[in-house]
Amino acid sequence: MAQLSGSLNVHLGDEYDRDLRAALLNALLESGATLKDRWQGVGGSQDVSQEEWETADGVVVVEAETYVGLSIQGPEAAVTPVVRRLGR
């Protein structure tokens, strides 16, 4: 886990891993997070999506990008419980 200025940015795995995405969604919902915003786009051969989730401990951002992977970023207190639910 990389820590940057009070927040965590955790690479979870491949962006195309459907089981991982489903597990991440379940972990977010189980932790009480609610979806605030979502966008997606295409740039050349890259698909990019971003979701903002509101938690009791702050906003977390889930990003999926072709060739980069799936990641979650936000305050440590908000990210850590989600990552632990994933067993990472």
C-alpha positions as CSV (number, residue, x, y, z in Angstrom):
1,M,0.0,0.0,0.0
2,A,1.4,3.4,-0.9
3,Q,0.7,6.3,1.4
4,L,0.5,9.7,-0.1
5,S,-0.2,12.9,1.9
6,G,-2.6,11.2,4.4
7,S,-4.3,9.0,1.9
8,L,-3.9,5.5,0.6
9,N,-3.8,4.4,-3.0
10,V,-4.1,0.7,-3.3
11,H,-3.7,-1.3,-6.6
12,L,-6.2,-4.1,-6.3
13,G,-5.6,-6.1,-9.5
14,D,-6.6,-6.3,-13.1
15,E,-9.3,-3.9,-14.3
16,Y,-10.9,-6.8,-16.3
17,D,-11.3,-9.1,-13.3
18,R,-15.0,-9.4,-12.9
19,D,-14.8,-11.3,-9.7
20,L,-12.6,-8.7,-8.1
21,R,-14.9,-5.9,-9.2
22,A,-17.9,-7.8,-7.7
23,A,-16.1,-8.3,-4.5
24,L,-15.1,-4.6,-4.4
25,L,-18.7,-3.6,-4.9
26,N,-19.8,-5.9,-2.1
27,A,-17.0,-4.6,0.2
28,L,-18.0,-1.0,-0.4
29,L,-21.7,-1.7,0.2
30,E,-21.0,-3.8,3.3
31,S,-18.9,-0.9,4.7
32,G,-21.9,1.4,4.3
33,A,-20.5,3.4,1.3
34,T,-22.9,5.1,-1.1
35,L,-22.1,5.9,-4.7
36,K,-21.8,9.7,-5.3
37,D,-20.6,9.9,-8.9
38,R,-19.5,7.8,-11.8
39,W,-18.0,8.5,-15.2
40,Q,-16.3,6.5,-17.9
41,G,-14.6,7.3,-21.2
42,V,-12.4,6.0,-23.9
43,G,-9.1,7.6,-25.0
44,G,-7.5,5.7,-27.9
45,S,-7.2,2.1,-26.8
46,Q,-7.7,3.0,-23.1
47,D,-11.0,2.5,-21.3
48,V,-11.1,4.5,-18.1
49,S,-13.8,4.6,-15.4
50,Q,-14.0,6.4,-12.0
51,E,-16.4,6.1,-9.2
52,E,-16.6,8.3,-6.1
53,W,-18.0,6.6,-3.0
54,E,-19.0,8.4,0.2
55,T,-18.1,6.7,3.5
56,A,-18.4,7.7,7.1
57,D,-14.6,8.4,6.9
58,G,-14.5,10.3,3.7
59,V,-14.7,9.9,-0.1
60,V,-13.0,7.0,-1.8
61,V,-12.3,6.9,-5.5
62,V,-12.3,3.6,-7.4
63,E,-10.5,3.8,-10.8
64,A,-10.2,1.2,-13.5
65,E,-8.0,1.8,-16.5
66,T,-6.8,-0.4,-19.3
67,Y,-3.2,-1.6,-18.8
68,V,-3.1,0.1,-15.4
69,G,-5.6,-1.9,-13.4
70,L,-8.2,-1.4,-10.6
71,S,-7.4,0.8,-7.7
72,I,-9.0,2.5,-4.7
73,Q,-7.8,5.7,-3.2
74,G,-8.9,7.9,-0.3
75,P,-8.4,8.5,3.4
76,E,-6.7,5.7,5.2
77,A,-9.6,5.2,7.6
78,A,-12.0,4.8,4.6
79,V,-9.8,2.7,2.3
80,T,-8.4,0.2,4.9
81,P,-11.8,-1.4,5.9
82,V,-12.7,-2.0,2.2
83,V,-9.3,-3.5,1.4
84,R,-9.4,-5.7,4.4
85,R,-12.9,-7.0,3.4
86,L,-11.2,-8.0,0.1
87,G,-8.5,-9.9,2.0
88,R,-5.7,-7.7,0.7
